[in-house]
Amino acid sequence: MKYTSTRGQVSPIGFTEAVLMGLANDGGLLVPERIPQLSEATLASWRNLTYPELATEVFALFTGEDIPREDLKQLVTDSYATFRHEEVTPIRRLDDGRYVLELFHGPTFAFKDVALQFLGNLYSYISQRTGSIIHILGATSGDTGASAIEGVRGKAGIRICILHPHERVSKVQELQMTTVDDKNVLNLAVQGTFDDCQRIIKELFADVSFKQAYHLRAINSINIARVLAQTVYYFYAYFQLRKQGVDGPISFSVPTGNFGDIFAGFLAKRMGLPIGQLLLATNENNILARFVNEGVYEPGTFRETYSPSMDIQVASNFERYLYYLHNEDGEQAAALMEQFKREGSMKIAGELLEQVQHDFAAYSVGNEECLDTISAYHEQFSYLLDPHTACGAAAADKLAKDGEAAVVLSTAHPAKFNEAIDRRGLTQTFPEPIQALFDKPQKQQIIGNSNEEVKQQLLTFFQ
Ligand SMILES: *Cc1c(COP(=O)(O)O)cnc(C)c1O
């Protein structure tokens, strides 16, 4: 299995190199040269696998010769042993039409752990095997940072620097990142928004000589390993529901920010998993919902919401979808991204837009509607949704068809976002590992919103 860029200017590379490259050297995103196609017989043979077994099968399709099967199995086993639930991503039935896929049983109580526990171990493995220096640089709206830090803290040969928007992440997220005292961790709190953090990172990575001189590696959802890890639970959930006797169409509703999670669903479907609709849920920062419904991809004004991990204006994985929408034509994807950079927007229409609306149905959830959904699900099903998952549930309520089982991806535990839950007068008991954070000292550097200030910090930390 080889990887190429969505902009067509990177000659095919293997899995390890693709993971290390992160953002493609031509400014695009790495994609598999060909999407593996699964036969019905293969799918049937996977039906009864445990989560780690299934993950090993899926990853093996993508890692190719690069990682021996036994090593891969060990990596996967280690990565999911840190989860608190034996099924890793268990599914909860609320009623015949509504299911919740709980992706938050990892160390930081958000779905990012599913990919980042694996990526952390993978980096450690690559570093040991190849002697590569791993300096991880990432931006976070809260969950990625905590999860990435948890994935690599204390690991030999790895250092990690995470940028987060100062005072724009939830209290628990901030504590999860900044109470880690391992020496290989640096937290930078940037006075700006998440989009500012993401732009700084993107620009530093785009400076290929800087990236190479400092051995910078990515953990953001542009990293192909993350997308792959996230395809696994679509398979797993699908098999679980079929085994429970659900025989109609199975759709997935995905709380979406950077388009990584839902893109993984798109990939699983392209591989041959016979799932129904992919429902794309956004909050009031709804560039993706507007794209699907109107064909215009253009940032709006930033809105504060209760679901900060979805507060993005420009979705970093979106280019991967554009590439497939244009039948894997790198030139067209590059031209559109160029246009977007120049004019600040791009439009598609006609058959292409029809294709988009065939691939996704989208709904943008208002702030009050998000809280209403939390209250309604609590009332109706005695189930407490976090505000991100609530966006997914609201989209499922709006878009799921009759007779369709809609699986809402639950991307975070409600304790991570108690600020929102509290507004509806709902109380919850924090899980012990979260409660314990409030007593630990914090460590972070507050810095201005500029590439130079970040560079200065990196020069010392990564020297
Ligand atoms: C990251 C995150 C999302 C958005 O996922 P994307 O892959 O960026 O679309 C949604 N909910 C939570 C809780 C998250 O941490």
The ligand as an ORCA input file, in Angstrom:
! r2SCAN-3c Opt
* xyz 0 1
  C     -12.656     16.643     17.628
  C     -14.034     16.553     18.112
  C     -15.110     16.627     17.217
  C     -14.939     16.887     15.749
  O     -14.296     15.841     15.052
  P     -13.647     16.107     13.628
  O     -12.933     14.853     13.292
  O     -12.703     17.265     13.808
  O     -14.740     16.440     12.684
  C     -16.387     16.473     17.744
  N     -16.598     16.282     19.066
  C     -15.572     16.222     19.939
  C     -15.876     16.041     21.382
  C     -14.269     16.342     19.500
  O     -13.256     16.265     20.375
*
